[in-house]
Amino acid sequence: MSNLAQPLTRYCYRDYASWPESLRGELIDGEFFAQSAPSTTHQRISMQLSGQLWTQLKGRRCQPYASPIDVLLKRSVEASDDDAGTVLQPDLLIVCDPAKITSRYLRGAPEFVLEILSPATARHDQVVKLRLYEQHGVQEFWTLDPDTRVLMIYTQDRPNHYGPTRVLEATGKTPLTVVDDVVVDWDEVFEEPLPG
C-alpha cells in the first residue's frame, strides 16, 4: 500500500469524489493511499461472505455492504461530509442505522467491519485501519488471513476502545457479537480449494 500524495498535501472527500473511478484508494487523515485490484482469492472469499451476510440480513434493519463503498469518518458531527479527511473502503461491513446511508456513501462508523488481509495490506489493515475503526466507534472489527485462516476479532468494551483481541481459527461457525442471529460459516467459505 503506497501513499501517492505529495508531502504536506491534504485531501478531503470533495477532492476524492472528483477523481476518476479508475483511481482506487482511501483517504486517511487527508493522505491518499492507493490500492491495487484484489486477488482472485480475496474476491472469492469476499463473495462467499457477502452472500452469507446478505441472506441472513435480508429484510432486517441492519444491511450488509461490500467494497467498493466509501465510508466517511469525520472528526466531528458538525463537519461537512465534503470536508471529511478520512474515506475508507472496508472489504465487508454491516450498518444498522439508516441515517448513515446516503445514495453515494456511508456517513460514520458501521457497526461491523471485516477486512480480508493480503501481504500488501495486512499491516495497514491491522494497525492504521484498526486504530481508525476503534477511534470512530466500529463496534466489532474482524480481520481474516486467508492463507493461515487466522481470524482476529476486536470488540468495543467501552466507547472507542477495543477490549482483548480474540484469535480464532476460521473453521466451523463464528457468530457476530454486534448483530443478533448472524453467523459466518467458514466451512462454506473454504469448501472449494482457493486459487494458488
Residue pairs with C-beta under 8 A, 6 or more apart in sequence:
1 33
1 34
1 35
1 120
1 121
1 124
2 33
2 34
3 31
3 32
3 33
3 34
4 25
4 32
4 33
4 34
5 11
5 30
5 31
5 32
9 30
9 31
10 29
10 30
10 31
10 85
11 27
11 30
11 31
11 32
11 85
12 27
12 30
12 82
12 83
12 84
12 85
13 27
13 70
13 72
13 81
13 82
13 83
13 84
13 85
13 87
13 105
14 82
14 83
16 27
16 32
16 70
16 87
17 82
17 104
23 34
24 34
24 35
24 36
24 37
24 68
25 32
25 33
25 34
25 35
26 32
26 33
26 35
26 87
26 88
26 89
27 33
27 84
27 85
27 86
27 87
27 88
28 85
28 86
28 88
28 128
28 132
29 85
29 86
30 85
30 86
33 124
35 89
35 121
36 120
38 46
38 116
38 118
39 118
39 195
40 195
41 146
41 194
41 195
42 91
42 116
42 118
42 146
44 192
44 194
44 195
45 116
45 144
45 146
45 189
45 194
46 66
46 67
46 91
46 92
46 116
48 188
48 189
49 92
49 114
49 184
49 189
50 64
50 66
50 92
52 184
52 185
52 188
52 189
53 64
53 92
53 94
53 182
53 184
54 64
56 181
56 182
56 183
57 63
57 64
57 94
57 179
57 182
61 96
61 98
62 94
62 95
62 96
62 111
62 179
62 182
63 94
63 95
63 96
63 101
64 92
64 93
64 94
65 92
65 93
65 94
65 95
65 106
65 110
66 91
66 92
66 93
67 89
67 90
67 91
67 92
68 89
69 89
69 90
69 93
69 105
69 106
70 87
70 88
70 89
70 104
70 105
70 106
71 87
71 88
71 89
71 90
71 93
71 105
71 106
71 108
71 109
71 110
72 81
72 84
72 86
72 87
72 105
72 106
72 107
72 108
73 84
73 86
73 87
73 88
73 108
73 109
73 132
73 136
74 81
74 83
74 84
74 86
74 107
74 108
75 85
81 102
81 105
81 107
86 132
87 105
88 129
88 132
90 110
90 113
90 114
90 115
90 129
91 114
91 115
91 116
92 113
92 114
92 116
93 106
93 110
93 112
93 113
93 114
94 110
94 111
94 112
94 176
94 178
94 179
94 182
95 101
95 106
95 110
95 111
96 111
96 179
97 108
97 111
99 107
100 106
100 107
100 108
100 110
101 107
108 136
108 137
109 133
109 136
109 137
109 138
109 139
110 138
111 138
111 139
111 140
111 178
111 179
112 138
112 139
112 140
112 141
112 142
112 176
112 178
112 179
113 133
113 138
113 140
113 141
113 142
114 141
114 142
114 143
114 144
115 121
115 125
115 129
115 141
115 142
115 143
115 144
116 143
116 144
116 146
117 125
117 126
117 143
117 144
117 145
117 146
122 145
125 143
126 143
126 152
130 141
130 143
130 154
130 162
133 141
133 154
134 141
134 154
134 156
134 160
134 161
134 162
135 160
136 160
137 156
137 159
137 160
138 156
139 155
139 156
139 177
139 178
140 153
140 154
140 155
140 156
140 176
140 177
140 178
141 153
141 154
141 155
141 162
142 151
142 152
142 153
142 154
143 151
143 152
144 150
144 151
144 170
145 151
146 194
149 169
149 170
149 171
149 186
149 190
150 167
150 168
150 169
150 170
151 167
151 168
151 169
151 170
151 174
151 186
152 165
152 166
152 167
152 168
153 165
153 166
153 167
153 168
153 174
153 177
154 162
154 163
154 165
155 162
155 163
155 166
155 177
155 178
156 162
156 163
157 163
168 174
170 186
170 189
170 190
171 186
171 187
172 185
172 186
172 187
173 183
173 184
173 185
173 186
173 187
174 183
174 184
174 186
175 182
175 183
175 184
176 182
176 183
176 184
